[in-house]
Amino acid sequence: MIKKHEIYKTDKWNMMTVEVQGKYLVLREISEEWGEECHTFLSRPALMHWAERRFPKDDFENREEEWRALMAAFKGV
């Protein structure tokens, strides 16, 4: 059974989802700028490591609540 988690979604082109497929975590990042990128992780710590590098806290200066919500969504996977 595949369980799908929505990390964020602004419209049909700007979204990120994570699917739990057995022991794999498949992250799909869709943007109007880059198209679709797909990443496969073997563990939740690997997913969190990627998320922390992809969304550094410094990029969310004065938007810390948004960063916390994003990290909480990843931790909820």
N, C-alpha and C positions, 0 to 999 in steps of 0.2 A: 504494500500500500504506500502510495506517495503522499506525503503531507507537504502542503505548500504554505510558506510564510511570506507575507507581504512586508517588506522592510519600509519602503515608501513608494508613493505613487502620486504624481501630479497630473498626468494625463496618460494617454495610451503610448506615448513615446518616452516619457521620463519616469522610469520605474525600476525597482529592484526587487526581485523575489528570490527566495531560497527554497529549494525542494529537497526534502529528506527522502532519499532513494536507497533504502536499506542502510548500508554503512557509509554511503556517500552523501555529501551535501553539495548540491549543484546550485550555484549562484548565477542568476541571469540579470545582467545590468543592461537596460535598454535606454539609449539616449538619442535625441534627434541629431546630436552632433557626431557621435561615434557609431551609431547603429547598435547592434547587440554584441555583448561580450559575455562569454560563459566561463566560469571558473569551477573546478571540482576540488573539493576538500575531503580528506579522509577523517578529519576530526573537528570537533567544535573549537578547540584551542587554535587550530590552524586557521579556521574561519575568523576567529576573533583577532588573531595576529594580522591577517590581511586587512580586516576592517579598520584596525587602529592605524595601519600604514596608509590605507586609502583615504581615510577621513581623519587626518591629524587634528588634535584639539586646537592647535594654533590657527588653523584655517577658519575656526568658528569663533573668533574673537567677538565679543559682545553678542554672541548667539549660543551661549553655553547650554541653554536649555534644549535647543535643537540638537546639539551634539549628544547630550545625555539621552534624549529620546531615541536617537539613531542607534546608539550603543545598546540601549535597553532592548530595542527590536532585534538586534543581532544576538544578544544574550538569551532572548526568548525562543530562539530556534532550538 
